[in-house]
Amino acid sequence: MRPLWIGTGFKMTKTRAQAVAYARRLRADLDPGVAGVRPFVLPPATALAEVSEVLDGGPVLTGAQNAHWEDEGAWTGELSVPQVADAGARVVEIGHSERREHFGETDETVRLKARATLRHGLVPLVCCGEDAAVFAAGGSVDHVLRQVHAALDGLPEGPDGLGRVLVAYEPIWAIGERGRPPRPEEVADVHAALAAVWGDRVAAILYGGSVTTDNAADLLHIPGVGGLFVGRAAWDVEGYLRLLDIARQRVGAMT
Ligand code: PEP
């Protein structure tokens, strides 16, 4: 059975000291690991190296919330995949809707970043998701399939290509402070469509958006969901540990 990937991105929260304290608590609680569950944490870039040092050799992967597609050069303010890898990143988040909305991320830059991430041996976490208007118009499946095709078409199959990719379906209407938690049936169609095309080819397809300890178990029951990508509910380490425990129970029920 493939592991359930349960990750959190801290967005623009936490000082270095706060991120390191979080990582130390995780390290203490999770060694030697959570059977069948693959945890990952994406701290702010300022804390990536220290958090990676704390978690190095344990079950929790660390990653970056963004990285440029070029390896180096005149790209003021950016970090490249080799640079975040040098700071300990094993995962690179790409194409979060906040980056698409506020920082000019496009299907093309997502495609380039996914390739750069694979080229350097890291795991691309490719985010996709439709806004409320597309959802209301019944266009979710087409929209999300188009985004994922744009990002992944042409990548080789197998462990050095698609087999290392994570896809996170994050409906914009569900994520963040202004989002609302979905009912599982509202996101099941998209997961079914993603699973039909990509399910056997990528490492996992995650759900993200207003995941909480109350709805995580139900969301993990949706066919095709291979994990969760969580914001607010995991920023408190106790919340993240509870979510990992819910995932562990789900793995136990499936085996
Ligand atoms: C996100 O923004 O990627 C996210 C999953 O946020 P939240 O869980 O806070 O809705």
Residues whose N, C-alpha, C, O or C-beta is under 5 A from the ligand:
A	BS01	PEP	A174 I175 G176 G208 G209 S210 V211 F229 V230 G231 R232
